[in-house]
C-alpha cells in the first residue's frame, strides 16, 4: 500500500485515522465490486525492529511515533457471513488493532418507511438493491485493542479521496464486531 501522503488522500490527525485512510486509498485503487478485506494493524516501529526484512519489503521509512502499518490478511472465506467469520478470529499480542473494508448498499432513512414488512434477508437484499435511492458505499472500520475506533465511508457516487467521511461512530455495529476479535 502507498502512504497516505503519496496517495493524495488528506493527512490524518492520528495514527488510527491515517491507517483507515491508507486502507481506504488502497481499496479505492482496486476499484469497486471487491470482496471484504481484513487487515491486521501493527505498530510500525515494532515491525521495523522485529521484522526488518518485511519492513523493507513494505517500504516503511521512519514514521511518526505510534504509526500503524496495515497488513492485509488472507482472503475471507466465500459464503461465510461476515459476523460468523469475525467470531472465529483471535489476534496475537503483536497485533495492535484490526480493520475491515467492505462494500454495502445503503438507503436514506426516509426509505425505511416504505420498506415492506416480513421480508427475509434475501428478499430484503433484493428490495434494497432495486430501490431507486440506494447508494453503494465502501466502509473501512478499524479498532485498536484499547477500544479506540475509526471509520471511513466512501460513496461510489462521490468516489474521491476528498469526499471520504471519517469518524469514530459511523459504523458502530461493525466496530463492535471487530472489537470482539480482541476479547478473550
C-alpha positions as CSV (number, residue, x, y, z in Angstrom):
1,X,0.0,0.0,0.0
2,X,1.1,3.5,-0.6
3,X,1.4,6.0,2.2
4,X,-1.4,8.5,2.6
5,X,0.9,11.4,1.8
6,X,1.8,9.9,-1.6
7,X,-1.7,8.6,-2.4
8,X,-3.2,12.1,-2.4
9,X,-5.6,11.4,0.4
10,X,-5.8,14.0,3.2
11,X,-3.3,13.9,6.0
12,X,-4.8,12.4,9.2
13,X,-4.6,13.8,12.7
14,X,-3.8,10.5,14.5
15,X,-2.3,7.1,13.5
16,X,-5.6,5.2,13.5
17,X,-7.3,7.7,11.2
18,X,-4.2,7.6,9.0
19,X,-4.3,3.8,8.8
20,X,-8.0,3.9,8.0
21,X,-7.5,6.4,5.2
22,X,-4.5,4.4,3.9
23,X,-6.7,1.3,3.7
24,X,-9.5,3.3,2.0
25,X,-7.0,4.6,-0.5
26,X,-5.7,1.1,-1.2
27,X,-9.2,-0.3,-1.6
28,X,-10.1,2.6,-3.9
29,X,-7.1,1.7,-6.1
30,X,-8.6,-1.8,-6.5
31,X,-11.9,-0.4,-7.8
32,X,-15.4,-1.3,-6.8
33,X,-17.2,-4.6,-6.5
34,X,-14.4,-6.1,-4.4
35,X,-14.7,-8.7,-1.6
36,X,-14.3,-7.6,2.0
37,X,-10.7,-7.3,3.1
38,X,-9.3,-7.8,6.6
39,X,-6.2,-6.1,7.9
40,X,-4.0,-6.5,11.0
41,X,-2.7,-3.2,12.3
42,X,0.8,-3.4,13.8
43,X,3.0,-0.8,15.4
44,X,5.3,0.4,12.6
45,X,8.3,0.9,14.9
46,X,7.9,-2.5,16.4
47,X,7.6,-4.1,13.0
48,X,10.8,-2.4,11.8
49,X,12.7,-3.8,14.8
50,X,11.2,-7.3,14.9
51,X,10.8,-7.9,11.1
52,X,13.3,-5.6,9.3
53,X,13.1,-7.6,6.1
54,X,9.3,-7.3,5.9
55,X,9.6,-3.6,6.8
56,X,12.0,-3.1,3.9
57,X,9.7,-5.0,1.6
58,X,6.8,-2.8,2.6
59,X,8.9,0.3,2.1
60,X,8.4,1.5,5.7
61,X,10.6,4.5,6.3
62,X,10.8,6.4,9.6
63,X,7.3,7.3,10.7
64,X,5.7,9.4,13.3
65,X,5.8,7.7,16.7
66,X,2.8,5.4,17.1
67,X,2.3,4.9,13.4
68,X,0.3,1.8,12.4
69,X,1.0,-0.4,9.4
70,X,-1.9,-2.2,7.9
71,X,-1.1,-5.8,6.8
72,X,-3.7,-7.4,4.6
73,X,-4.8,-10.9,5.7
74,X,-5.8,-13.9,3.7
75,X,-9.0,-13.6,1.7
76,X,-12.2,-14.0,3.7
77,X,-13.9,-17.4,3.1
78,X,-16.6,-17.1,0.4
79,X,-20.1,-17.9,1.5
80,X,-19.5,-17.3,5.3
81,X,-21.5,-14.5,6.8
82,X,-19.2,-11.7,8.0
83,X,-20.3,-11.8,11.6
84,X,-19.7,-15.6,11.8
85,X,-16.3,-15.2,10.3
86,X,-15.3,-12.4,12.6
87,X,-16.4,-14.5,15.6
88,X,-13.6,-17.1,14.7
89,X,-10.7,-14.6,14.8
90,X,-8.3,-14.2,17.7
91,X,-5.3,-11.9,17.2
92,X,-1.8,-12.5,18.6
93,X,-0.4,-9.9,21.0
94,X,1.8,-8.3,18.3
95,X,-1.3,-7.0,16.5
96,X,-2.3,-3.6,17.9
97,X,-5.6,-3.5,16.1
98,X,-7.5,-4.6,13.0
99,X,-9.5,-3.1,10.2
100,X,-12.0,-4.3,7.7
101,X,-13.1,-2.8,4.4
102,X,-16.5,-3.9,3.0
103,X,-18.9,-2.6,0.3
104,X,-22.6,-2.4,1.0
105,X,-25.8,-0.8,-0.3
106,X,-27.4,1.8,1.9
107,X,-30.7,3.6,1.9
108,X,-31.6,7.0,3.3
109,X,-33.6,7.0,6.5
110,X,-36.7,8.1,4.5
111,X,-36.7,4.8,2.6
112,X,-37.3,2.8,5.9
113,X,-40.9,4.0,5.9
114,X,-41.6,2.3,2.5
115,X,-39.9,-1.0,3.5
116,X,-42.3,-3.9,3.2
117,X,-42.7,-5.8,6.5
118,X,-41.9,-9.5,6.9
119,X,-39.1,-9.8,4.3
120,X,-36.5,-12.4,4.9
121,X,-32.8,-11.5,4.5
122,X,-32.7,-12.4,0.8
123,X,-35.9,-10.6,-0.1
124,X,-34.7,-7.5,1.9
125,X,-31.4,-7.5,0.0
126,X,-33.3,-7.7,-3.3
127,X,-35.6,-4.9,-2.3
128,X,-32.7,-2.6,-1.3
129,X,-30.8,-3.4,-4.5
130,X,-33.8,-2.4,-6.6
131,X,-34.6,0.8,-4.6
132,X,-34.0,4.0,-6.7
133,X,-32.4,5.8,-3.7
134,X,-29.8,3.2,-2.9
135,X,-26.2,4.2,-2.5
136,X,-23.2,2.0,-2.9
137,X,-20.7,2.6,-0.1
138,X,-17.3,1.3,0.9
139,X,-16.8,1.3,4.7
140,X,-13.4,0.9,6.3
141,X,-13.6,0.3,10.0
142,X,-10.7,-0.1,12.4
143,X,-10.4,-0.8,16.1
144,X,-7.4,-0.9,18.5
145,X,-7.1,-3.3,21.5
146,X,-7.8,-0.4,23.8
147,X,-11.2,0.1,22.2
148,X,-10.3,3.2,20.1
149,X,-12.3,3.2,16.8
150,X,-12.2,5.0,13.5
151,X,-14.2,4.6,10.2
152,X,-14.1,5.9,6.7
153,X,-17.1,5.9,4.4
154,X,-16.8,6.5,0.6
155,X,-19.9,6.7,-1.7
156,X,-19.5,5.2,-5.1
157,X,-21.3,8.3,-6.5
158,X,-18.7,10.6,-4.9
159,X,-15.6,8.4,-5.4
160,X,-12.8,10.9,-4.5
161,X,-10.4,11.0,-1.5
162,X,-11.7,14.5,-0.7
163,X,-15.2,13.1,-0.3
164,X,-14.4,10.4,2.3
165,X,-16.3,10.8,5.5
166,X,-14.4,9.8,8.7
167,X,-15.5,9.4,12.3
168,X,-15.3,7.0,15.2
169,X,-19.0,6.3,15.3
170,X,-20.0,5.9,11.7
171,X,-20.4,2.1,11.6
172,X,-20.9,1.1,15.2
173,X,-22.1,-2.5,14.6
174,X,-19.0,-3.4,12.6
175,X,-16.7,-1.7,15.1
176,X,-18.3,-3.8,17.8
177,X,-17.8,-7.0,15.8
178,X,-14.1,-6.1,15.2
179,X,-13.6,-5.2,18.9
180,X,-14.9,-8.6,19.9
181,X,-11.9,-10.2,18.0
182,X,-9.7,-8.9,20.8
183,X,-11.8,-10.2,23.7
184,X,-10.7,-13.4,25.4
